[in-house]
Amino acid sequence: MDEIKIISYFPLTKADEKDMLRKYEEIFRKAFPADAFRFSGSNPDETDLEHPTNQITAGDCRLLRFDNYIVMHKPDKTVDVVVLDQNGAVSVRETLAIKPNIKKWFNIEKVVTGKHHMVGLRTNGKVVAFGENNYGQCNIAGWENIVDIIAGDNSTIGLTHSGEMIVAMNEISVSAGGSLTVGLDCYGHVEWTGNHFQKQYEELGDWYNIVQISAGITHTLGVLSDGTVIAAGRNNKKECDVGDWKHIICVSAGEDFSLGLTDRGKVLAVGKNTDGQCNVEDWRNIVAISGKYAHAVGLLEDGSVTATGDNRSGQCEVRDWQNIQMITTGRRCTAGLNPDGTVSLAGCIGSKFNSEPDSRYLEWQNIVDISAGGEHLVCLKDDGRVVAAGSNQFGQCNVEDWTDVIAVSAGERHTVGLRSDGTLLAVGDNSDRQCQVGEICLLK
């Protein structure tokens, strides 16, 4: 018979202690009738207050608490979980509902809990997580060779065998629109600059729990952690009517239209459709989308590409593309990243008034990220440097001195780079302060 010794890290009277033991014993007797446990109690002195109160030592087992979950980490390195209702009683229905997830928790060496999540360290050095992920605290996929884990309120930290510390967090990103720069920080909060004369963008500062953003010419879209979408900006063509979208993993804000990619590989579209840019209802097996101007492009899971909409410059001529890794759309072009680090282009970049389109992209090698703007194309190389081609009327291609960049985004007439420390770089048109990014840091 395993002894579960409840240890409380706040002063308890004997009556309080008995009540606590009685409560936990009742909960676990109902939840785990096949297990035999004997409960006893202890009230340590204040020297033990360094231990988190939601991680209660329990004899041979260990009891942990987060939200309305009580977690039991057993000596056989498995985990059981009880879900409580609002009255503190066991919710049988919710407890049974999470059982399939908890069955995956085996060979667990250590369990820690945050405010809304729990994390387990396996004996093989891999990590599992369960619970809310609004701040990216459960983004532990790919963690290996971990020797210890820590859970904060809304964070998870892992220590590797080599002594390196890694943090689970939301992916930071940046998106450049018409006269707007939008950044998504590691907490799922949006920071922005530009479009200072359009009050409808002020609500961007109140966006939280965002996992992906896209800034268009006159509106911005954000995907929430629950798969729904919110929008801000002009709505003349109903491009912001995305309130009923669900199961969305990615969005793209075009010129007066919006695209959304579902978790089943289908694409939704609303807004302006004069060039057929919203004719995506038949698309299937899509893994990425882009539609900044008057055409829409989808990347299929087999690496092929489909397109619809404005094709006056040949920007939709992508039917022969194969093994494409990434796509982006400009005003008169579509660009794709090839497996060998080169760039394919349909249409043209550069000012429409130039007799010869810019073809410098043909010489680029070792490209890992691409973004097309109004009349220019920006690409990130694997060494953190950036190259650009096309119109440079506003200095939007002056990126040759940039280093330590991890992502790029091309707007209508400006370019933004995201550095590894979470700060931003920007060049080009600054008439609406869209390049005033000096105070933005997406890693805090």
N, C-alpha and C positions, 0 to 999 in steps of 0.2 A: 504494500500500500504506500503510495507516494504521499508525503506530507507537504501540504501547501501552507507556508508560513507567511501570513499577510504582514508586511512591514509598512507602517504609515510614517511619512516624513513630515508630520505636523502633530502637535501635542494632542493626545487622546486621553479621555477618562476611561476607566474600565468599562463603563456602560457604553460609551461610544465604540470602544474596541469590540465589545460583544455584538453590538448592532452591525458593525462592518463585517465581522466574520459570518454572522447569520445571513446577511444580505448576499455575500459572495458565495457562501455555501449553497444557498437556495438557487442562485443563478446557475452555478455549475452542475448541481445535481439535476436540474431540468435540462440543461444543454448537453451534458455528457453522462447520461444514465449508465452507460456501459463501463465508465471509469470509476474506480474507487479512490476517493481522496479523503484525507483527514485534515481538517483545518485547525490551525493554531495561530496565535497572534503575537506581535512584538511591537514595542514602541521605543525606537532607539533615541539616543540623545541627539542634540542639535549638530553634533559633528558629522552626522550622516546627511545633513541637508544639502550637500553638494550633489546628491543624486536627484535626477528629475522626478517630480511627484507622479508623473504618468508612467513611470517604469518601476513597478513594485516587485521587489524580490520575493519569491514564493517557494522557499525550500528547494526541493529537487526540480521544481518547475519555475516558471517566471510568468507573472501576470503583468500585462501592459494595458494601457488605456489610451484611446484617441477617439474623438467625437463620441458617438454612441456605441463604440466597439470595445469589447473586452477581449484581449488576446492572451492565449495560453501557449507558451513555448515549452514543449515537453522534453524530458530527458532523451527520448528517442529521436530528437532533432526534427520533429514535426510540429505543426502549429494548428491550433483550433481557435475559432473566433465565435463570439456570441454578440449578437446585435440586440441592443436594448431599445425599447420604445420610449416615448416621451415621459412615461411614468416610471421608468427605471426597471420595468419587467422585461423578461426575455421575449423578443419578437421572433416567434418560430418561423414565420413566413420569410422574413428578411434574412434570418440566420441560414435557412436552407438555401436561399437564393444565392448567397455568396460562397456556398460550399465548393462549387466547381473551381473557383479561383483559388481557394485555400488548399485544395488537394494538390496543387502544383508546388506547394511549399513543403519540400522535403530536403533532408540533409542540411537543415538550417543550423548553422553554428551560432548565430547571434541574431536577435531581433531588436530593433529600436523603433520608437514611434515619435512622430511630430504632432502637430496640432490636428492635422486632418489626414495623416497618412502613416503607413508603417513600411519598414524596409527590413529585408532579411539577407543575411550574408551566408552563402552556401559554403560547404566544406571545400568545394573546388575553386573558391575565389570569385565566383560569379554572384550577382546580386539580383534580388527580386523586390518588387514594390507593389503596394496596393493602396488605393485611396484617392483623394483629390489630387489633381495635377495642375491647378491653376497657375502655379509658379514654376512649373517644370520640375517639381521635387521628385517626381516618379520617372523622370527621363534617365533611366539607368541602363537602357539597352546597350549592349556592347561592352559593359564594364567587365574587366577580367583582372585576375591576379590581385584582387582586393584582400587586404588582411584585416581591415577594421572599417566600421561605418559609424556615422553620427547623423542623427536626425534633429534638425532645428524645427521651429514652428512650421515654416514653409520651405524648408531646404533639406538637402541630403548631401553629405560629404563622404567621400571614400578615400581611404589611404591605400596606395598600391604597395606591392612587395618591394619596389625600388625606392619607396619613400615619397613618391609624388602624391600630392593631394588633388583630387578631382571633385568638382561640384556639379550636381544635377541642377539644371536650370532650363528655362525656356531659351530657344534659339533667338539670338538677337538678329535684327535685319533692318534694312533701310529701303525706302522707296521714294523715288523722285517723280513728281507729277508735273502739271503744267507750270504753276508758280508756287509749288509747295514741296517741302521735304518732310517726310514722316519717318520716324524711327521707332522700332519696337524694342523695348528694353527687356532684360532678363526676367523681369517680374510680370511680363505681359501687359505693361502699361505703355501707352503711346505718347511720344514727345514729337513736337512739330514746330516748324517755322515757315513763314511765307504766307501769302494770301491774307495779308493783314487788313485788307479792306473788305473781307467777306466774313461776316460775323458767324455764318453757319458752320465755320470750321472750329469755332471756339470749343465746341463740345468734344473735340478730339482729346483734349486734356483730361476728360473724364472717362475715357475708354480704359477698361481694365479686363483682365482675363483674356487678352487677345493672343492668338497663336500665329496669325499671319495677317499682313496688311498689303494693300495695293493702292497707291495714289494715282488717280487719273488726271485728266486735263482739268476738270472742274468738280470732281467728287472723289471721295476716298472710301474704300471698303475695308472691313476688318472681320476676320473669322474668330469667333469666340471658342473657348475650350470645349463647349458643349456641341459644337458643330453648327451653330446658328450664325447669322451674319448681321452686322450693323453697318450703316452708311451715314456719311455726312457730306454736305456740299449741295450743289445745284441738282434739281430733280425735274428739269423741264421736260425730259423725255421718259420720265418714270424710271430712270436708271438706278434710283435709290430704293425702289420698291422690292426689297429683298427680305422683308420681315418674316415671310413664310418659308424661307429656305431652311432646310435641315440636312444634317449629315454632310456638311460641306468641309472639305479639307484644304481648299485653296480657292482664291478669288483673283480676278484681274479686272481692274477698272479701266474701261476704254473711254473713248470720246463720246460721251452721252449714252453709253451702254455698259452693262456689267455682265461678267461671266463668273460662274461658280462651278467647281468640280466636286462631285459627290464622292463618298468613300466607295462607291460601286463603279466608278469610272465613267459615269454619265456627266453631261454638262448642261447647266441651266443658263439662260440668258434673258435679260430684260433691257428695255430701253430702245434707243434708235436702231432702226433696221433698214434704212434706205438702201444700203448696199448689200443686204443679206448677211451682215455680220452676226446676226443673232440666230441664224439657221443652223443650229447645232443639236437639234433634238434627236437626230439619228446617230450621233457620235457615241461610240462605245469603247471600252478598254482604254480610256484616256488616263494618263498619269501626270500630265502637266498642261497648263493652258496659258495663253498670252493673247491679249487684245487691247492695245493701248490707243489705237486710233479708229480706223474704219474697217478693219478686218480682224478675224479671230483665227487663232492657230491652236491645234491640239497635238500633243505628243502621245503616241500610242505606246503600249507596253512593249511592243516588239521593236521599237526604235523608229518606226515610220512616222510620217507627219501628215496631218490633214489641215485644210484651210478653207475659209469661206469669207466672202465680203469683197471689199474694194480690191481690184486686181489691175488697176490702170498702169501700174509700174511693174507688173509681174510678181508682186509680193506674195501671191498665193500659189506660185508655181513650185510646189514642194513635193509633188506626188512621187518623185524618184528618189527622195532622200531616204537613207537607211542608217540604222544604228546611231541615230541622233541621241545625245545625252541631255541636251538642254535647249530650250527655244526662247526667243524674244522677238517682239514686234516693234518696229518703228513706224513712222508715218507712211513711208513708201517702201518698206523692206520687211523681210523676215530673216532672222539669223538663227543658225543652228550650230551647236557645239558637237564636233566629231570626236570619236574615241581617241584619235591620235593628237588631240589638242589643237586642231585647226578649226577654222570657221567656214561654214557654208552660208551663202547669201542668196536670197531670192529678192528681186527688185533692185533698188539702188539706195545708197546713202549719199549725202551731200545735198547742197542746195539745188532745187529744181531749176534754178536759173543758170547753173553751170552746164556747159556743153558736155563735159566728161565727168561721169560719176567717180567718186573716190574708190580706189581699189587697193589701198594699202593693206587691207585686212588679209589679202592673199598671202602676204609675207609673214603673218603672225604664227608663232609656234607656242606650244606649252600653255595654252589657254585653259582656264578652269572655271571662269564665270563670264557671262556675256549679258549686255543690256543695250537695247537700242532706244534712242530718243527721237526727238522731232526730225532731225536731219543728220544725226551722228550716231556712231556705234562705239561703245566703250567695252573693253575686255580686260579681265584680270589674268595675269600670268601666275604660274605656280611659285614664283619667287616673291610674290607680294607686290610686284610692280604693275603698272597700268598703262595700257596703250589705247589710243582713240583715233578715229578717222571720221571724215565727213565735214559738215559745216562747222566752222570755228568763229562764226560772226560775233559771238558773245564770249569767246574764250572758253567754251565748254569742253574743248579738247586739250586744254593745257594741263595735262595730268602726268607729264613725263617725269616730274620730280617726286611723285607719290611713292611711298614705300610702306611696307608692313600692312598692306591692305588685304582684307579677307572677303570683301564683297563690294560690288559696284552697282549703281543704278543711274540710268540716264533719263533725265526729264525732258521737257519740251525744248528748253534752251539752257539747261544747266546739268552738271554731273556731280554725283555724290559718291564718296568712297567711305566704307566702314573699316576702321583699323582694328587690330587685334585687341587693343585696350578698351574698345567700346566707344572711342571718340570718332568724330566725323570730319571728313575733308570735303570741300565743295568749291567748284569753279563755275563760271558762266554768268548768265543773267541774274542780277541780284535786285531787280527793280521792286520786287515784293518781299525782299529780305529772305528769299528762299535759300540763300547761301550763308546766312547768319547761323552757323552751326557750332560756333565756338563753345557754347555753354552746354551742349548736349553730350551726355555720356550714357551709353546704353548698358554699361556694366557698372553696377553700384554696390 
